[in-house]
Amino acid sequence: MVKYSEEIRIKVAIDVLEGGLSENEAARKYGMNHVTVNEWVAAYSKHGAAGLITKGTHRTFTGEQKQYILEDMHENRLSYKAAAKKHDVLDRSIRNWERIYRNEGPEGLYIERRGRTASKAPQKEMEMKVL
């Protein structure tokens, strides 16, 4: 995956919004995917230049927020991508929440799942060694 500087992101968005280029024309001009250009233009339109600045922190969502986003997506028949744009979240996160919701129900959205999960076998071996 290619990383683009904030200056390039802003320039591309401005070329589309103020320079009269279509998203496809800007994509060809700068040699990038038109979907990338579309995302940058949407972020710039919604948040200005701040929307294109690389976020250094990992955002976390509460179970209520996850459930609200999924319900909004279903009620309004939004695609993952449309829901992601509307709620300013990654579409892969929404896909993951949807999978958890289907497998575990709404209560699954409230479980903290960060980090690696330890396998059960090594813990039992460690307990046996201690005894």
C-alpha positions in Angstrom: 0.0 0.0 0.0 1.4 3.4 -1.0 1.4 6.1 1.6 0.7 9.6 0.3 1.8 12.8 2.1 -0.8 15.1 3.6 0.2 17.8 1.0 -0.6 15.5 -1.9 -3.9 14.4 -0.3 -5.0 18.1 0.1 -3.8 19.0 -3.4 -5.8 16.2 -5.0 -8.9 17.1 -3.0 -8.7 20.7 -3.9 -8.1 19.9 -7.6 -11.4 18.0 -7.6 -13.4 20.4 -5.5 -12.1 23.7 -6.7 -10.0 22.9 -9.8 -12.8 21.3 -11.9 -11.2 17.9 -12.2 -13.4 14.8 -11.9 -12.3 12.2 -9.4 -11.3 9.9 -12.3 -9.3 12.6 -14.0 -7.5 13.4 -10.7 -6.8 9.7 -10.2 -5.2 9.4 -13.7 -3.3 12.7 -13.3 -1.7 11.6 -10.0 -1.5 7.9 -10.9 -3.7 6.5 -8.1 -6.9 4.6 -7.6 -10.1 6.6 -8.1 -11.5 5.1 -4.9 -8.7 6.7 -2.9 -9.4 10.1 -4.5 -13.1 9.7 -3.7 -12.3 9.0 0.0 -10.0 12.0 0.2 -12.5 14.3 -1.4 -15.2 13.1 1.0 -13.0 13.6 4.0 -11.9 17.1 2.8 -15.5 18.1 2.2 -16.6 16.9 5.6 -13.7 18.0 7.8 -11.5 20.3 5.6 -7.7 19.7 5.6 -8.0 18.2 9.1 -9.9 15.3 7.5 -6.8 14.3 5.5 -4.3 14.5 8.3 -3.0 11.1 9.4 -4.6 10.2 12.7 -2.0 9.0 15.1 -4.3 7.4 17.7 -6.4 4.3 17.4 -10.1 5.1 18.0 -12.2 2.9 20.1 -15.9 2.6 20.1 -18.3 1.6 22.9 -20.7 -1.2 22.4 -23.5 1.3 22.2 -21.8 3.2 19.4 -21.1 -0.1 17.5 -24.7 -1.2 17.8 -26.0 2.3 16.8 -23.9 2.3 13.6 -25.0 -1.2 12.7 -28.7 -0.4 13.3 -28.4 2.8 11.3 -26.7 0.9 8.5 -29.5 -1.7 8.4 -32.5 0.7 8.9 -31.2 3.0 6.1 -30.0 0.2 3.9 -26.5 1.6 3.7 -23.5 -0.2 2.3 -20.5 -0.8 4.5 -18.7 2.0 2.6 -21.6 4.4 3.0 -22.0 3.7 6.7 -18.2 4.1 7.1 -18.3 7.6 5.5 -21.4 8.6 7.4 -20.0 7.7 10.8 -16.3 8.3 10.1 -15.1 4.8 10.8 -13.3 2.2 8.7 -15.6 -0.1 6.7 -13.6 -3.1 7.8 -14.4 -2.3 11.4 -18.1 -2.3 10.5 -17.7 -5.6 8.7 -16.1 -7.1 11.8 -18.8 -5.7 14.1 -21.4 -7.2 11.8 -19.7 -10.6 12.0 -19.6 -10.5 15.8 -23.2 -9.3 16.0 -24.3 -12.3 13.8 -22.3 -14.8 15.7 -22.8 -13.6 19.3 -25.7 -11.2 19.2 -25.7 -7.5 20.4 -23.9 -8.4 23.7 -20.9 -9.5 21.7 -20.3 -5.8 20.7 -19.7 -4.9 24.3 -16.8 -7.3 24.8 -13.3 -5.7 24.8 -11.3 -7.6 22.1 -8.0 -5.7 21.8 -4.7 -7.6 21.8 -3.9 -11.2 21.2 -5.9 -13.9 22.9 -3.9 -16.4 24.8 -4.5 -20.0 23.9 -5.8 -22.2 26.7 -3.3 -25.1 26.4 -0.1 -23.1 27.4 -1.9 -21.8 30.5 -2.8 -25.3 31.7 0.8 -26.4 31.1 2.1 -23.5 33.1 -0.3 -24.3 36.0 0.9 -27.9 36.0 4.5 -26.8 36.1 3.8 -24.5 39.1 2.1 -27.2 41.1 
